[in-house]
Amino acid sequence: MTRPALPSNTPILSATDLAALDEAARILKAGGCVAVPTETVYGLACDATHAEAVAGVYEAKGRPSFNPLICHVDTIERARSLIALDSAGEQLADAFWPGPLTLVARRRTPSPVSDLAAAGLDSLAVRLPKSDALRALVAKLDAPLAAPSANASGTISPTTAQHVKDSLNGRIHLILDGGPCPVGVESTIVSLLEPGSPAILRPGGVAREALETVCGGLDHTEVTNHSAPTSPGQLTSHYAPNAHVRLNATGPQVGEAYLGFGAQPERDDLVFFNLSQKGDLVEAASNLFTGLRWLDSLSDRIAVAPIPETGLGEAINDRLRRAAAER
C-alpha cells in the first residue's frame, strides 16, 4: 500500500457532501487518514484491516502503539463478524446502537482487523456510531474503520472541525465537517471479557444508570498496568490541557481561570466558562472540551467547580481527573 502524500494545509469539506465522502473513501482505501464527525467527538479514521494505514494514525496522533483503537462499523452484523457478543452484549447493542457505546469482547479468529489496531490483544473494541458519515465510509470500504479521537495524543479531544485542524493540520489528509458534536465526550466503554460480568472500562456518552436498566449492575474496572491498557481511554494522563487543572474548586484562586457548573455569577475580573448555567449534565458534557480548550488558551491554571457524579457526571469527572493527572 502506498499512502497518499500529506497536504501542507489539510482541507475541510462538508460531511454531507457526497463528493466529499467519495474523496474521503478514496483516501481511506489508499491508506490515508480522515477526520470524521461523530456524535461523541471527531474521530481520525483509517482502514482497520491495513496495518500501514493504522500506523499512519498512530504517527499523526503521536499515540503509543500499545494503546488499542476502537473499530467502527456500519451494522450490528459487521460487529458480530469481528467480536463474540454474549447475551449481555446483544442486549446492550440492541438498546444503545447506533450510539455512544463501545463494547470490548474477544476477537473472532481469523480477524480482518490488523494486530496493530488491536494493540496485539485477543480482544477488540467495537462501536456502531450514529454518525451517518462514518457509517457511510465503512460501507463504501466494506471494512471497519479504526478511529481514535482526531487530536494529538493525550490532549483535549476535538468537538469541531476547527479543533481538529488546530491540532493536526498537515498531519492528516482530510477533515469532514459535520458541525459541533452533540454528545461532546467519548463513548462509554463496556467490557464483555468476563462472562456474565460486564464492566465499565471508561465512563462516557451513555450513563451508567441507563446501562444498568438493560443489564443490571456494572463493575468499574480500573486499568492497573498503564503500559498495557485493555481499551482506549484508560491512560492516567489523558484529555489534558497545557494548563494545570485543580478539581472540586468552590471558587478560583488568584491567577486561575474558572470552569464553572450551575448557577454562578460571571465576574468581569475572571476568565470564566460555565459548562451549564442551569446545572444540566448533558449540556455540560457537550461543552466540556470546548470550555477546557478555551480556558487553556487564556490561562496556565484552571480551577474546576465540583460536578455531580450522577448520570453523565461520571464521564465528565473521569475526563477531568485525567486532565488533572501528573504528566
C-alpha positions in Angstrom: 0.0 0.0 0.0 1.4 3.4 -1.0 -0.2 6.0 1.3 -1.2 9.4 -0.3 1.1 12.3 0.3 0.1 14.6 3.2 -1.1 18.1 2.3 0.7 21.1 3.8 -2.7 22.5 4.6 -5.4 19.9 5.4 -8.6 20.7 3.6 -12.0 20.8 5.4 -15.0 19.5 3.4 -18.7 19.1 4.3 -19.5 15.7 5.8 -22.9 15.8 4.0 -21.4 16.4 0.5 -21.5 13.2 -1.5 -18.4 14.2 -3.5 -16.5 14.8 -0.2 -17.5 11.4 1.1 -16.3 9.8 -2.2 -12.9 11.7 -1.8 -12.7 10.5 1.8 -13.3 6.9 0.8 -10.6 7.2 -1.9 -8.1 8.4 0.6 -9.0 5.7 3.1 -8.7 3.0 0.5 -5.3 4.3 -0.3 -4.2 4.0 3.3 -4.7 7.6 4.4 -6.5 9.0 7.4 -9.5 11.3 7.5 -11.1 13.1 10.4 -14.8 12.3 10.6 -17.6 13.8 12.9 -19.4 11.5 15.3 -22.0 12.2 18.0 -19.2 12.0 20.6 -16.1 13.7 19.3 -14.3 13.8 15.9 -12.6 10.6 15.1 -9.4 10.1 13.0 -10.5 7.2 10.7 -8.4 4.7 8.8 -8.9 1.3 7.3 -8.6 -1.0 10.4 -7.7 -4.0 8.2 -4.4 -2.5 7.0 -1.5 -2.2 9.4 0.2 0.6 7.4 -2.9 2.7 7.5 -3.3 2.2 11.2 0.4 3.1 11.7 -0.3 6.4 9.9 -2.9 7.2 12.5 -0.6 6.4 15.4 2.0 8.6 13.7 -0.3 11.5 13.1 -1.5 11.5 16.7 1.8 10.7 18.3 -0.1 7.9 20.0 1.6 5.0 21.9 1.2 1.8 19.8 0.3 -0.2 23.0 -3.0 1.8 23.2 -5.7 -0.1 21.2 -8.1 1.6 18.9 -11.9 1.4 18.6 -13.1 -0.2 15.4 -16.3 1.5 14.0 -18.9 -0.5 12.0 -22.0 0.3 10.0 -24.2 -2.6 11.1 -24.5 -5.0 14.0 -23.9 -7.9 11.6 -20.4 -6.5 10.9 -19.8 -6.1 14.6 -20.7 -9.7 15.2 -18.3 -10.7 12.5 -15.5 -9.0 14.4 -16.3 -9.9 18.1 -18.2 -12.5 20.0 -21.2 -10.8 21.7 -22.6 -12.7 24.6 -26.2 -12.2 25.8 -25.4 -9.0 27.7 -23.5 -7.6 24.7 -26.5 -8.3 22.4 -28.9 -6.6 24.9 -26.6 -3.5 25.2 -26.1 -3.3 21.4 -29.9 -3.6 20.8 -30.6 -0.8 23.3 -27.8 1.7 22.6 -26.5 1.1 19.0 -26.2 3.2 17.0 -24.9 5.4 19.7 -22.1 6.4 22.1 -21.3 2.9 23.4 -18.3 0.8 22.7 -18.2 -3.0 23.5 -14.9 -4.8 24.2 -15.1 -8.6 23.5 -13.0 -11.5 22.2 -11.8 -11.1 18.6 -13.1 -13.5 16.1 -10.4 -15.7 14.5 -9.2 -15.2 11.9 -9.7 -11.5 12.3 -9.6 -9.0 9.4 -8.5 -6.3 11.9 -4.8 -5.6 12.0 -3.0 -6.6 15.1 -1.7 -3.1 15.4 -5.2 -1.7 15.7 -5.9 -4.2 18.5 -2.5 -3.5 20.1 -1.8 -7.2 19.8 -4.6 -8.2 22.2 -7.1 -11.0 21.7 -9.9 -8.6 22.4 -11.3 -5.8 20.3 -13.2 -2.6 21.0 -16.1 -2.1 18.6 -18.7 0.7 18.2 -21.7 1.3 15.9 -21.9 5.1 15.8 -24.8 7.4 15.0 -22.6 9.3 12.5 -24.1 9.0 9.0 -20.7 9.9 7.5 -18.7 7.3 9.4 -21.2 4.5 8.7 -21.3 5.5 5.0 -17.5 5.3 4.8 -17.5 1.9 6.4 -20.0 0.7 3.8 -18.0 2.2 1.0 -14.8 0.4 2.1 -16.7 -2.7 3.2 -14.3 -2.7 6.1 -14.3 -1.5 9.7 -12.6 1.9 10.4 -10.3 2.4 13.3 -11.0 5.9 14.6 -9.5 7.3 17.8 -10.1 11.0 18.6 -8.8 13.3 16.0 -6.2 15.2 18.1 -2.6 14.9 19.2 -2.4 12.0 21.7 -3.2 13.0 25.3 -4.5 16.5 24.5 -8.1 17.8 24.7 -10.5 15.9 22.4 -12.0 17.8 19.4 -15.7 18.6 19.1 -15.5 20.8 16.0 -13.7 20.5 12.6 -11.6 23.6 13.6 -10.4 21.9 16.8 -9.1 19.0 14.5 -7.3 21.5 12.2 -5.8 23.3 15.1 -4.3 20.0 16.4 -3.5 18.0 13.3 -3.2 20.4 10.3 -0.7 19.0 7.8 -0.5 15.6 9.6 -3.7 14.1 8.1 -5.3 14.0 4.7 -8.8 15.4 5.1 -11.3 16.8 7.6 -15.0 16.2 7.1 -17.0 18.9 8.9 -20.3 17.9 10.5 -20.6 20.8 12.9 -20.3 20.6 16.7 -20.6 17.1 18.2 -23.8 16.8 20.2 -22.7 14.5 23.0 -19.2 16.0 23.4 -17.5 13.3 25.4 -16.2 10.0 24.1 -18.2 6.8 24.2 -18.8 4.7 27.2 -16.7 1.5 27.0 -18.1 -1.7 28.5 -16.0 -4.9 28.7 -17.7 -8.3 28.0 -14.5 -10.2 28.6 -15.7 -11.8 31.9 -18.8 -13.9 31.0 -21.8 -12.7 32.9 -20.0 -9.7 34.4 -20.0 -6.7 32.1 -17.8 -3.9 33.4 -17.4 -0.2 32.6 -13.8 0.4 31.4 -14.4 4.1 30.6 -17.5 6.2 31.5 -18.8 8.1 28.5 -21.8 9.2 26.5 -24.2 6.5 27.8 -24.7 7.0 31.6 -24.2 4.0 34.0 -27.9 4.3 35.1 -29.1 3.8 31.5 -26.8 0.8 31.0 -27.9 -0.8 34.3 -31.6 -0.7 33.2 -30.6 -3.2 30.5 -28.0 -5.5 32.1 -28.2 -4.9 35.8 -25.2 -3.9 38.0 -21.9 -3.0 36.3 -18.5 -3.1 37.8 -16.0 -0.3 37.1 -12.6 -1.8 36.1 -9.6 0.4 36.6 -6.6 -0.2 34.5 -3.7 -1.5 36.7 -0.9 -1.6 34.1 -0.7 1.8 32.4 1.8 0.4 29.8 -0.8 -2.1 28.6 -4.4 -0.8 28.6 -7.1 -3.1 27.5 -9.1 -0.4 25.8 -8.8 3.2 24.7 -9.2 6.0 27.3 -7.5 4.2 30.2 -4.2 6.1 30.4 -3.9 8.1 33.7 -3.0 11.4 32.0 -5.3 12.0 29.0 -7.6 14.7 27.5 -5.1 17.1 29.0 -4.7 20.8 28.5 -1.4 22.5 28.9 -2.7 24.3 31.9 -2.5 22.9 35.5 -6.0 21.7 36.5 -7.4 21.9 40.0 -10.6 20.0 40.7 -13.5 20.4 43.0 -12.8 24.1 43.5 -15.6 26.2 45.0 -14.0 29.2 43.5 -10.8 30.3 41.7 -7.7 31.4 43.4 -5.7 34.4 42.2 -4.4 33.8 38.7 -6.7 30.9 37.9 -9.3 30.7 35.2 -12.6 29.0 36.3 -14.6 26.2 34.7 -18.0 26.6 36.4 -21.1 24.5 36.7 -24.6 25.6 37.8 -25.9 29.0 38.8 -22.8 31.0 39.3 -22.4 34.8 38.5 -19.9 35.7 35.9 -17.3 38.2 37.0 -15.6 40.8 34.9 -12.3 40.2 36.7 -12.3 36.4 36.0 -11.6 34.2 32.9 -14.7 32.1 33.2 -16.5 29.4 31.3 -19.7 27.8 32.6 -20.4 24.3 31.4 -24.1 24.7 32.2 -25.7 27.7 34.0 -28.8 25.6 34.7 -26.8 22.6 36.0 -27.7 20.3 33.1 -25.1 17.4 32.9 -25.9 16.7 29.3 -25.2 20.3 28.3 -22.1 20.2 30.5 -20.8 17.1 28.7 -21.3 18.7 25.3 -19.4 21.9 26.4 -16.6 20.2 28.4 -13.8 20.0 25.8 -14.7 23.4 24.2 -14.6 25.0 27.7 -11.3 23.4 28.6 -9.8 24.3 25.3 -10.8 28.0 25.5 -9.6 28.4 29.1 -6.3 26.7 28.2 -5.7 29.3 25.5 -6.1 32.1 28.1 -4.5 30.8 31.3 -1.9 28.4 32.6 -4.0 27.4 35.7 -7.7 26.2 35.6 -9.9 25.6 38.6 -12.9 23.4 38.1 -16.2 23.5 40.0 -17.5 20.3 41.6 -19.5 18.2 39.2 -22.1 15.6 40.5 -21.1 12.0 39.9 -24.6 11.0 38.7 -25.6 10.4 35.0 -23.1 11.9 32.6 -21.3 13.5 35.5 -19.4 10.2 35.9 -17.9 10.6 32.4 -17.2 14.3 32.9 -15.4 13.7 36.2 -13.4 10.8 34.6 -12.1 13.2 31.9 -11.4 16.0 34.4 -9.4 13.6 36.7 -7.3 12.5 33.7 -6.9 16.1 32.6 -5.6 17.0 36.1 -3.3 14.0 36.4 0.5 14.4 36.7 2.3 14.2 33.4 
